[in-house]
Amino acid sequence: MLESDIELDESDVVAPDNGPFDEMGYPLVEVSEENQEAAEVLKSYALNAICEGQLVEAKDHLTGAIMLNPKSALLFACRATCFVKLKKPNAAIRDADAALQMNPDLARGYKARGMARAMLGLWEEAATDLNVASKLDFDEETYMMLKKVEPNANKIKDHRQRYEQLRRENEMRKLNLERQRIQKVAEAVRVLHDGQVIEINDGMELQTKLSAADTASRLAIIYFMATWCGPCCHMNPIYKAFAEKYPKIVFLKVDIEKLSNVAIGWNIISIPTFFFLKKNIVVDRAILTDKNKLEMKILQNADS
């Protein structure tokens, strides 16, 4: 599915920020009460800086607070919010992830991550986060952002559903075609009599057998002979033996006395003549009276 096929409102999408990112502190460190208090002081400085529009200063205060108390989910969520305002969505997501890992029920973490994901055009993920944030702790800003994100998310969802429906329909068509192909092959194999020489009675039967061989993707051999032909009498049992030896090859036999019209159509001027066909196309022909040469021809054309 290509989202480029969908008309989306991406007026607020920004280029991703790829670092370097601010420090995250050491989550395994023991945090003293003194450090907790100092971190709270820095957080208050940060909030004042945000109110005054000093976002970089606020971010620096929050980084200092995180270094003092890296176990505070709220500090990471606050800095994530600051990064959103600074239009640094990847940094915001990084902090929001850290906050939510410490406190999976922190609405501010979902809100910041949802807003950051919206800035990156990750509409469905953004809608999911903002919905969770609204359920945990509803506020007007989250609600308004969700109303802006949901139309894009719904368009993508609907597009995906249509795509999946088309994909399933296409897969079903392919499956049905494959079933039909397998059925045709099975029907073709049934009329080819594996391991036997098929004596042709008329031109229509010859075409039917060649079509069946084509459907089954098998090499077909047409052996033109006559009962009065001495070399043919010699080759008859040899041809029958090869039919038994190579059951996945179609061995056809045409008596030119009985089917003179077929012989004329195939331009038979000497016998015994052997035609080798693949996909209903003649790939080789030969006048043969030697067992080894016939087998060599069979193997060459079967492998080609």
N, C-alpha and C positions, 0 to 999 in steps of 0.2 A: 504494500500500500504506500502511495506517495502522498504526503501531506501537501505537496505542491499542487495537487489536483483540487484542493479545497480552498475556498476563499475565506481567509481568516483575518481577523483584526490583529495585526502585529505592530501597531503604532508605538507600543511601549516596550517592545523587545529590544534588548541591548546586546552588545557583543560580550561574550563570556570573558571573565577575568581569570587569568591562568597563573596567578601568583606573581611574586612570592607572597605567601600568606603570613598573617601575624601568628605570634607564639600561642600555643595552646596550654602551656604549663605542664606539670607532671602529676597526673591523676592519682598516682600511688603515694604521693607525699602526705605526711600527717599535717593537717592544718590546725594551727593553734588558734585559740580564741582571739589573741592579739591580731593575727593575720586576718581572721574573719572580720573583725571590726575595721581594720585598715581597708580591707576590700570594700566594705560597705561605704566607707567614706569616699573612696574613689568612684564607686558607682553613683553616689549622689553628685559628685563633681561632673560625672559624665552626663547625667540627666539634665543638669543645669546647662551644660554645654550644648546639648541637643536642643533645648528650648531656645538658646541663643543662635542656633544655626551653625554652631562650631562642630561639625560632624567629625572631622579628623581628630580634633582635640578630644571629643567624647570617645572616639574609638581607642585612642591612646590610653585614656583613663581606664576604660574597661579592660584593655589588655593588661595593664598594671594590676587591676583587681583580680583578673583570672590567674595571673602568676602567683598572687598571694593565696588565692582560694580556687584551685582548679577543679574542685569537687562541686562547685555551685552551678547547677543547671541554669538557674536564672541569669547568672552573669553571661553565660554563653548565649542565651536567648536574647539578652539585651544587646550584646555585641552583634549578633546576627541581624537584629532590627536596624542597628546602626549601619551595617554593611548594605542592607537593602536601600537605605536612604542615600548611601554613597554610590549606589548602582554597581555594587560588586556582588553579583548573585552567587557565584561559586564560593566565595568566602563566607557568605551568609549561610549557604546550605551546609558548608563544613561545620560551622558553629552550631547551627540548628540540629544537625545530626548528633553532635556531641551532647547537646542539651537533652535531646530526647532519649539518648542512650542512658543518661543518668535518671531522667524522669519522663517516662513514656506518656504521662498525662499532662504535660506542660503545654497549655494552649498557646502560649507565646512562641514556643518552639515551632509548632505546626504552622502558626500564622506567618512567622518570618520565612520559613522554608517554602510555604505555599506562594508567598509573594515573590521570593527569589526565583522559584521555578517558573512563575508566570513571566518574569523578566527574561528568562531564557527561552520562552516559547514552549515550555513543557506543560501544556494546558491541562491534560488529564491528571498528571501528578499534582499540579497546582490545585486543581479543583478538589482532589481527594484531601490534601492537607488542609485547605481552607474550610472544607466541610467539617473535618474533625475539630479544627480550632473553634468553629462556631458552636458545635455541640458541647465542647468542654467549657467555653467561656465566651458567650456571644458579645460582640461589640460592633458598632456601626461600620468601622473601617474594614473589618473582615467581611462583613455582609456586602458592602459595596464592591470590594475586590472580587468576591465570589460571583456577584452578578456580572462582572465584566469578563471573568474567566470562563464561566460555564458555557456561554454560547460557542466559544471555540472548542471547548472540551466535548460538547455534545455533537458538534459537527464532525469532529474526528471519530468519536464513538460510532455515529451513524455511518460514516464512510467506511469504517472498519467492518461494521456489521454487513454492509452491502458487499464489501470486498470478500468477506468470509463466505457469504451466501453464494456469490459468483464462483468463488474457489471451490466450494463444495459441489456446486452444480457442474463445474468443469471436471472435477475429479469423478463425479458420477458418470458423466458422459464418457470419459476415458475408460472407466471401469466397464461400462456397458459395451463400448466398442471392443475392448479386450475380450470380454465374454463372448461377443459375437464372433470375433476372430478365432478364439479357441474352439467355439462350436463349429465354425466352418472348417477348421483344420481337422477336427475330429470326424466330421462328415466326409471330408475328402479322404482321410486315411482309411475310412471304412470301405470305400469303393476301390482302393488301390491294392488290396489283397497282399499284404506284406509277405515276402518270401515266395511269391508265385509269379509265373509268367502269365500276363493277361493277353489272351488272344482277341484281337479286335475284329468285330463283326461288321462294322460300317464306319463311314467317315464321321458321323455324329458321335459315335462312341469314342473314337480316337480323340476328338476335340474335348470331350468330357473328361477323359482320363488325363489329358495334358493339362487341362485347367485345374483338376484336382491336385496334380503334382505341383503345379505352381502355387496353389493355396497352401499346400503342406510344405512348401520350400524344399522340394526334393528334386534330385536329378532324375530326368526321365530319359529312357533309351527306347528308340523304336527300331525294331529288327525287321527288315523287309526280307522275305524269303519265299520259297516255293517248294512244294512237295517233290517236284521232279528234279530239284537242284541238288546234285551230289554234295558240294561243299556245305549247303544248308543242312543236309541230313547229318553231316559231321558236327556242325555248330549247334544244332538243336539241343542236345543233352548238355553241352557246355554252357549254353545260355541259361538253361533251366537250373544248372548247378550254381551259377553266379547269382541267380535270383534268390536262391536259398541262402547263399553265403552273404549277400548284401541286401537284407530285407528292407532297409530304409531307402533303397533306390527302386524306381518304378521301371519294371521290365515289360515292355509292350511288344507284341508280335503281330505283324501284318502279312498275310498270305496274298501275294500280288495277283494270283490267279483268281481268287475270290473277290478281291477288292482292287481291280485294275484301275478304276477311276482314282482311288486314293494313291496308287503307285504313280499314276501319271501326274497327279497334283504335286507329288514330292520329287518328280523328275528322276525316277528310278531307271537307270540304264544298265545296272549290273547288280547281281546279288551273290552272296549275302551283303547287304548294306546296313550300316548302323548309324542312326542319328542320335546325337546327345543334345538334350535340351535343358535349359535352366530358365525359369520364369517365362516359359513358353517361347523361348528364343533358341534357335539352333546355335550351339557354341562349338560343335565339332561334328564331323561325319567321316566315315571310313568304310572301305570294303575290306573285310577281315575274314580270314579262314584259319587263324592261329589262336589258340587258347590264350597264350601268354600275352600276345599283342592286344587282344580284346580286354583282358584284365587290366593291362597297363592303361589303356584308354579309359576304362571305367574309373580307375583310381585317379588319373590325372584330372578328369572332368568333375569327379566328386569333390576334389580338394580345391578346385579353381574358384 
